[in-house]
Amino acid sequence: MPTTRAMVAQFQTLLEKLTEMKSDLTASMNANMGEMKSELTASMNANMGELNTKLTNVNEQISANKEELKSDLKGIGDKLTTMDKKFEEMEGRIESVEYKFENKFVDIENKFENKFEDMESKLEAKIFEKVEDVSISFRSDLEKLKQKVMTGQGDEFKFQAPYSKPSIKLSTYDGKSSWQVYKTQFSIVADANQWDSQTKACQLAASLRADAADILQTLPETQRLDFDALVNALELRFGEKCVKDYSRLQLKSRQQKVSETLQELATDVERLSHLAFSDCPTEVREVLALQHFIDGVRDPEIQKALRMADLKDLKGALVFAMKFEAAQQATRKDRHPIRAVNESDTSNSSVERLERQMRSFLNRVESLMSQKADGKKTLKCWTCGREGHLQRSCRERQGAETNSASRKEVSEKLINGHLVGRRLPDFGKPHFQVCQISTKSTGENGIFIMGHVNELPCNMIIDTGANVSIIRNDLAQKLTEKLIWTPPRVVLQTVTGKKIDIHGKLKVKIKFGDTTYQHAVYVADIADPFILGLDFLKEHGFTLDFNKNELRSIHEEVTIFKIKHRTESIRQVTANENITIPPRTEIIVPGYIGNDVSFNSGLIGSAENKANGLLIASTLVDLSRKTIPVRICNVTEKPRVFQKGEVLATCSPVTCVCKSSSLLLSNSPQQLTPDLLENAELSPNRKAPQKDCSKNLKTCFLETVAILAILQ
């Protein structure tokens, strides 16, 4: 829009007005500033004057107070000097009073001493007179009595000794015997001695011993001499109401210990039966005690004989079990085998060995003659028994000679006066080798481990004195391996001289846990299924730890069992204390398995009779500790209560623990969660939130079977 003159004029008027307004504003502001400055200076001057006057007043007051304080201090000093003078006067008076008091006290003492002496002299005179009178009367009475006795009047002078009631001694109570029996005995003794309530309390407190004496610490001091309070405390601690349930649990799990005799077991079972079934009739209690005694016997043969016998009470069962045990010990052979296997040169052995040598030699000659007659020229080695080569070119013989030359030089010495290192000509005769052992069977004096021979389960006897390993003939026949022929120069002989035939050798696979070992063993007729010799232990670097009952190697730790006990069955894990598991909660509960466990490791599993809604995690635990951790998950909406002694889970023996990590799961948690959700028995509506939750918490999933079971 183009500018006009009118518009320019308007702009000029506006500018003029603005300049006027600006000048007016600056003038008003300057005026206001001057007024404010004058007012501020006036007020400041007034305030400064007031402050100066106040300061002068304060200084005057301070000076006046100083004068007053000085005058007060002078007055206090004067008072102190007067007080000191008064104290000195009081001390002088006190000393004079003390002196007067001491003089009077000495006078009083002298007077009392004089009076006491006068009284003593008077009393002595009176006592002497009385004694004289009594002695004179006594002598006269004595003379009269003598005369009457001499004249025969004896009935009047028969003396009767005063009757005193006998005091019955009270026995002690330690809390182990029955409280009801002791309470009855105490009441009888108290009535006989005519004790009152306080005497009863004192006697009862003095008779307490051991655990029963601890009750005195729980009572307050006012109730320790109260007979009723003391009896109520003992009734609560040792009465039948509290002991009955605990005795039933003990009786249910009572087993004979290793070093416990049958008499001790029967006595304990009878005691627990009286405590647990005190309200039952005598016949019923005897039947229950008999049944628990039979169940608690450790020896299976004695237990079987007791079940087959017609027994009616516990005493008869104890007599029968002791007779059976004595007969069993009498018929058992007292063997103490000392196993040892040694390899020795028997060139000059007994005649029996020479006969066996000649027989084998003749048999070979006959076989060679028959082969020659048939026109077949089959070469066969006398060392290894294989066809196709002779003894001089046998590799096994060359390797054996090299190993024997690298051993001790003493083994190369010959008897017939030849030089060391020289070999006598054998003239084609084979050298015999004798493997000596103590017995065919180890009986009950040995140790064994559990393993597999060519995938066949087998208990293997550990023999550190044997140089070779041996497998039983019937067990070798079950294997598919081909039997290697053994020359007759190798003989197995016991310490007593009894010979055991060797059927050959086998190359078997021995497996412990996850590790497999290749080894050559001899096949012979022995009682034990398999004997692990020193050759196997040295070759694979095994060490024995008898303190922990373990056979160790660089790969694994194998549990050792005693032949006397064999492998123990599944054990029960019980609760150490009363515990409550809230709903939908997972906790670790402390458990107890007992002290008589011969294996070191165990696998926790779910009990067969466990209620639904509880999940037990499979866990490898160390049984050398007193407390066994049991992981339990309560998936229900109600709390679960475990009483002390209640069965939580079962524990199976673990014979081998591998050290390698090859058995661990190689899959990641991300790969495990989809399979878990697919296998879970959930509806599609419930799977969707679980899938979202698993994605958010995928780092929290553990690679164990137990947590997978809990999530399902």
Beta strands, then each sheet from edge to edge (+ up, - down):
strand 1: 343-345
strand 2: 433-437
strand 3: 447-453
strand 4: 456-462
strand 5: 470-472
strand 6: 490-494
strand 7: 499-500
strand 8: 502-512
strand 9: 515-524
strand 10: 530-532
strand 11: 543-545
strand 12: 550-552
strand 13: 556-559
strand 14: 561-562
strand 15: 571-575
strand 16: 579-581
strand 17: 585-592
strand 18: 601-605
strand 19: 614-616
strand 20: 619-622
strand 21: 628-634
strand 22: 640-642
strand 23: 647-654
strand 24: 656-658
sheet 1: 1+ 2- 6- 7+
sheet 2: 14+ 3- 4+ 10+ 5- 9- 8+
sheet 3: 11+ 12- 13+ 24-
sheet 4: 19+ 21- 17+ 15- 23+ 18- 20+
sheet 5: 16+ 22-
end
